[in-house]
Amino acid sequence: MPDDRLQRPATPPAPGIVDRFLQTVRDARRLAYDHLELAALEAQRAADGLVRILCGAIVISVLVVTAWMALVAAAAIFAMREGVSPPAAMLIVAAANLVVAVGIGMWIRSRMPELMFTATLRQLRLAAGEEEGSDEDRTRG
C-alpha cells in the first residue's frame, strides 16, 4: 500500500499570460490611484500652508503699515516742534512718501523684464526659425 504522505501536493497550475496581463493592469491601476491620491493630499497640504503664509503676510503688512504711519506722524510732529506749520509739515511728509513711492515704482518697473520669460521666448523664437533681432522687424511691419 503506497503511503499518501510521500506524494507531492498538487501545485496549482501556473497562471496563463492573460491572467498575468490582467493582474498587471490591476496593479497599474492601483499604482496610478495611489499616486493620484498622494498628489491630492500633497496639494491639500500645500494649499493649507499657503493660506497660513498669506495670513501671516497680511498680519505683517498691517504691522509694517502701522509702524510706517507712526514714523510719518513722528516726523510731522518733529517738524511742527521745530517751527514748521502743521499744514506745511503734512505736505512735507506727503511729498516724502510720494518720492519713496515713485522710487519703489521705478525699481519695480526696472524688474518687469525679468517676468517676461525672455530666455524661454528667445529659445522658442530660435526653434521657430526666427532670428534674435526680429523684434524690431515685427514692430515696423
C-alpha positions in Angstrom: 0.0 0.0 0.0 1.5 3.3 -1.1 2.0 6.0 1.5 0.0 9.2 0.7 2.4 11.3 2.7 5.2 10.7 0.3 3.3 12.1 -2.7 3.9 15.7 -3.6 1.0 18.0 -3.0 -0.7 19.1 -6.2 0.6 22.5 -7.3 -1.8 25.0 -8.7 -1.4 25.5 -12.4 0.8 28.4 -13.4 -1.2 31.4 -14.3 -1.5 32.0 -18.0 -0.4 35.0 -19.9 -3.9 36.5 -19.9 -4.1 36.2 -16.1 -0.7 37.8 -15.7 -1.7 40.7 -18.1 -4.9 41.3 -16.1 -3.0 41.3 -12.8 -0.5 43.8 -14.3 -3.4 46.0 -15.4 -4.9 45.8 -11.9 -1.6 46.6 -10.3 -1.0 49.6 -12.6 -4.5 50.9 -11.9 -3.9 50.7 -8.1 -0.5 52.3 -8.5 -2.0 55.2 -10.5 -4.7 55.6 -7.9 -2.2 55.7 -5.1 -0.1 58.3 -7.0 -3.2 60.5 -7.6 -4.2 60.2 -4.0 -0.7 61.2 -2.9 -0.7 64.2 -5.2 -4.2 65.3 -4.0 -3.1 65.0 -0.4 0.1 67.0 -1.0 -1.9 69.7 -2.9 -4.2 70.0 0.0 -1.3 70.3 2.4 0.3 72.9 0.2 -2.9 74.9 0.0 -3.2 74.8 3.8 0.4 76.0 4.1 -0.2 78.8 1.5 -3.3 80.0 3.5 -1.2 80.2 6.7 1.6 82.0 4.9 -0.9 84.5 3.4 -2.5 85.1 6.8 0.9 85.8 8.3 1.8 88.1 5.4 -1.4 90.1 6.0 -0.6 90.5 9.7 3.0 91.5 8.9 1.7 94.1 6.3 -0.7 95.6 8.8 2.1 95.9 11.4 4.5 97.4 8.9 1.9 100.0 7.7 1.2 100.9 11.3 4.9 101.3 12.0 5.3 103.5 8.9 2.3 105.6 9.9 3.9 106.1 13.3 7.2 107.1 11.8 5.4 109.6 9.5 3.4 111.0 12.3 6.6 111.4 14.4 8.4 113.2 11.6 5.4 115.5 11.2 5.3 116.2 15.0 9.1 116.8 15.0 8.8 119.2 12.1 6.0 121.1 13.9 8.1 121.3 17.1 10.9 122.9 15.0 8.5 125.6 14.0 7.0 124.3 10.7 3.3 125.0 10.4 1.1 121.9 10.6 -0.1 122.1 7.0 3.4 122.5 5.8 4.6 119.6 7.9 1.9 117.4 6.4 2.8 118.5 2.9 6.5 117.7 3.5 5.6 114.2 4.9 3.3 113.6 2.0 5.9 114.7 -0.5 8.5 112.4 1.1 6.0 109.5 0.9 5.4 110.2 -2.8 9.2 110.4 -3.5 9.7 107.0 -1.8 6.6 105.5 -3.7 7.9 106.8 -7.1 11.4 105.3 -6.3 9.9 101.9 -5.5 7.6 102.1 -8.6 10.7 102.8 -10.8 12.5 99.9 -9.2 9.5 97.6 -9.8 9.3 98.8 -13.4 13.0 98.0 -13.9 12.3 94.4 -12.8 9.4 93.9 -15.2 11.6 92.3 -18.0 12.5 89.5 -15.5 8.9 88.5 -15.6 8.7 88.0 -19.3 10.5 84.7 -19.7 13.0 86.3 -22.0 15.2 83.2 -22.3 12.3 80.9 -23.0 10.9 83.3 -25.6 14.3 83.6 -27.2 14.6 79.8 -27.4 11.1 79.4 -28.8 11.9 82.0 -31.5 15.1 80.3 -32.4 13.3 77.0 -32.6 10.7 78.6 -34.8 13.4 79.8 -37.2 13.2 83.5 -36.3 16.3 85.5 -35.8 17.1 87.2 -32.5 16.9 90.7 -34.0 13.5 90.2 -35.4 11.7 92.1 -32.6 12.4 95.3 -34.5 11.1 93.9 -37.7 7.8 92.9 -36.0 7.3 96.4 -34.6 8.0 98.0 -38.0 5.7 95.7 -40.0 
